[in-house]
Amino acid sequence: MAVIYDKLWKLLQEKNMKRIEMQRKAGISGNILARMGRNEYISMESVEKICCALHCSTDDILEFVNGDLVESEDQ
């Protein structure tokens, strides 16, 4: 299994919010934002901060997919 944050990027676009704005509003580090940009795992604490800042649930910002799908999309 792998995690992807495409839903988060779409949500930010809908809210007309830049990634850096979300970072500051949620109080997460630039490292966390970079990890998300690479579809890497982040802590549940960071997920909670993002959901609270954006008034959404985890289903609105991330999804788990088969790891083979993520690798084939990167190629």
C-alpha positions, -999 to +999 in steps of 0.1 A: +000+000+000+010+036-006-004+069+002-012+097-022-023+133-014-039+142-048-072+149-030-054+175-008-039+193-037-073+194-054-090+207-022-064+235-019-070+244-055-108+246-048-101+268-018-078+289-038-050+283-012-014+277-019+006+249-003+026+273+018-005+290+031-018+256+042+015+248+058+014+280+079-023+276+088-018+240+099+014+246+117+034+219+099+070+221+088+083+225+053+097+190+056+062+176+061+050+195+030+079+182+010+072+146+021+036+150+010+047+163-023+066+130-028+036+110-016+055+098+015+039+089+048+035+116+075+025+114+111-011+112+122-005+143+142+004+162+110-027+148+092-048+159+122-034+194+120-041+197+083-077+184+087-084+208+115-069+238+096-090+229+065-121+218+083-121+184+066-116+147+072-088+124+063-108+110+034-108+145+019-070+148+018-054+114+012-060+079+000-043+046+001-036+028-032-018-003-043+020+005-043+023-009-079-001+018-091+020+046-077+052+032-092+037+029-127+023+065-125+058+078-117+073+062-148 
